[in-house]
Amino acid sequence: MIDPPLKFEKFSDGPTAETMLKSRLPLPRGVAAGIAALLLALAIGTGVDVARDFHRQSDERHAEAQKRQLALLGQLELGHAVQDFKDCLLRGDTSYCDDFDRHIQAADRTVALYGVQGAPQPDETRVLGALRPALSAYRAALYEVRNMQSRHATIQEIDSVVKGEDRPVAAGLSELATLSSSRHSGWHVPLGQTFWL
């Protein structure tokens, strides 16, 4: 059986959605829209801050990876330089002395590039400050070797004068590699600061 159509008065007697909204929100519409806009702006600002933190940490990670690679490259160049130094000392061939100088210059460049990758930490500044004179002293040791070779000094005499000149350089480059590798454990997004917690 079909019910007769309802009259319009039955619908108008009950509360409408508009009257219920007015009774629950005593604020004018402009104020409610302002609050909604404010909340939207806060959400957008928080999203931008989180994205900025991710980007900043990405840049820092890239700089740290570059530092680690430069420290390892410096160690590699130093290894080649030490071998060429020994060959220059033992064999007396000037080509080995030239190769030594080339490798030491490459190690010096990597140290210089390491220093300009991001803001150096205090430990890095200390190590870099000690590395530059150590590299100069090691390079000067080659000139001492060549000078002593020209005076026909024995290998033992030459070795006793320049022995261990590479150790401060090796220690400094090793410490730089360790410092640049040890910082990757604390990467995170400070969400507490972002959400004012």
Disulfide bonds with the S-S distance in Angstrom:
Cys88-Cys97 1.77
